[in-house]
Amino acid sequence: MIALGVKFLDQAGNQLTGYGKDLGEVHSIDISELHPAVKETEFTVMCDVTNPLTGQNGATYTFGKQKGGTPEILEQLEKDMKSYAEKLFELTGIDVDQIKGTGAAGGLGAALNVFLNASMKSGIETVLDLIQFDTLLEGVDLVVTGEGRMDWQSAFGKVPSGIGMRCKGKGIPAVAIVGGMGDGAEKIYEYGIESITTTIQGQCS
């Protein structure tokens, strides 16, 4: 957003660089120099998750740990992320936590929605429509899908949940072959996936 002219300022009015540690320092946001082409452009964001920006299912707690965040770092990051969300609300009146997908890509979804007025679309639903997936299901007895690691995140709009729900709607069983399973993988069973099979028996070097 900085490259498009958005300025994130600290309490002294200095422009912040845009690192994660700056989130809690955002005191005001200046969009007076936002690139004029933004108003003339229609943006569509295709994202594979429905996570909000903050909260237990938000960007910090969903994606932070796998990026190396310790419990202490995640606690501080979530606090700063909430502060950032409040500044966005003060500026635009938009509550990003009420919009699905704003937590995608570490919170990039929120910025795209707020500053570019982008519409949020499910990536998997868009792709399935483009390839006419429902038509491809005609006469099918079983659908096999997959993911690198199946865990609780998989149910939040990722490929297996999108495919599973389409199959569930037509009464066609769907199974997943995955590289590994993590905590909460069984949640995907609520989304039309009837079985999960891993390609390995356990962790290996």
Secondary structure as the mmCIF struct_conf table of DSSP 4:
data_model
#
loop_
_struct_conf.conf_type_id
_struct_conf.id
_struct_conf.beg_label_comp_id
_struct_conf.beg_label_asym_id
_struct_conf.beg_label_seq_id
_struct_conf.end_label_comp_id
_struct_conf.end_label_asym_id
_struct_conf.end_label_seq_id
HELX_RH_3T_P HELX_RH_3T_P1 ILE A 2 LEU A 4
TURN_TY1_P TURN_TY1_P1 GLY A 5 GLY A 5
STRN STRN1 LYS A 7 LEU A 9
TURN_TY1_P TURN_TY1_P2 GLN A 11 ALA A 12
BEND BEND1 GLY A 13 GLY A 13
HELX_LH_PP_P HELX_LH_PP_P1 ASN A 14 ASN A 14
STRN STRN2 GLN A 15 GLN A 15
HELX_LH_PP_P HELX_LH_PP_P2 LEU A 16 LEU A 16
HELX_RH_3T_P HELX_RH_3T_P2 GLY A 20 GLU A 25
STRN STRN3 SER A 28 ASP A 30
TURN_TY1_P TURN_TY1_P3 SER A 32 GLU A 33
HELX_RH_3T_P HELX_RH_3T_P3 PRO A 36 GLU A 40
STRN STRN4 THR A 44 CYS A 47
BEND BEND2 ASP A 48 ASP A 48
BEND BEND3 LEU A 53 GLY A 55
TURN_TY1_P TURN_TY1_P4 GLN A 56 ASN A 57
BEND BEND4 GLY A 58 GLY A 58
HELX_RH_AL_P HELX_RH_AL_P1 ALA A 59 PHE A 63
TURN_TY1_P TURN_TY1_P5 GLY A 64 GLY A 64
HELX_RH_3T_P HELX_RH_3T_P4 LYS A 65 LYS A 67
TURN_TY1_P TURN_TY1_P6 GLY A 68 GLY A 68
HELX_RH_AL_P HELX_RH_AL_P2 PRO A 71 THR A 92
HELX_RH_3T_P HELX_RH_3T_P5 VAL A 96 GLN A 98
BEND BEND5 ILE A 99 ILE A 99
TURN_TY1_P TURN_TY1_P7 LYS A 100 GLY A 103
HELX_RH_3T_P HELX_RH_3T_P6 ALA A 104 GLY A 107
HELX_RH_AL_P HELX_RH_AL_P3 LEU A 108 LEU A 116
HELX_LH_PP_P HELX_LH_PP_P3 ALA A 118 ALA A 118
STRN STRN5 SER A 119 SER A 122
HELX_RH_AL_P HELX_RH_AL_P4 GLY A 123 LEU A 130
TURN_TY1_P TURN_TY1_P8 ILE A 131 GLN A 132
HELX_RH_AL_P HELX_RH_AL_P5 PHE A 133 LEU A 136
TURN_TY1_P TURN_TY1_P9 LEU A 137 GLY A 139
BEND BEND6 ASP A 141 ASP A 141
STRN STRN6 VAL A 143 MET A 150
BEND BEND7 ASP A 151 ASP A 151
HELX_RH_3T_P HELX_RH_3T_P7 TRP A 152 ALA A 155
TURN_TY1_P TURN_TY1_P10 PHE A 156 GLY A 157
HELX_RH_AL_P HELX_RH_AL_P6 VAL A 159 GLY A 169
TURN_TY1_P TURN_TY1_P11 LYS A 170 GLY A 171
STRN STRN7 ALA A 174 MET A 181
TURN_TY1_P TURN_TY1_P12 ASP A 183 GLY A 184
HELX_RH_3T_P HELX_RH_3T_P8 ALA A 185 TYR A 191
TURN_TY1_P TURN_TY1_P13 GLY A 192 GLY A 192
STRN STRN8 ILE A 193 THR A 198
BEND BEND8 THR A 199 GLY A 202
#
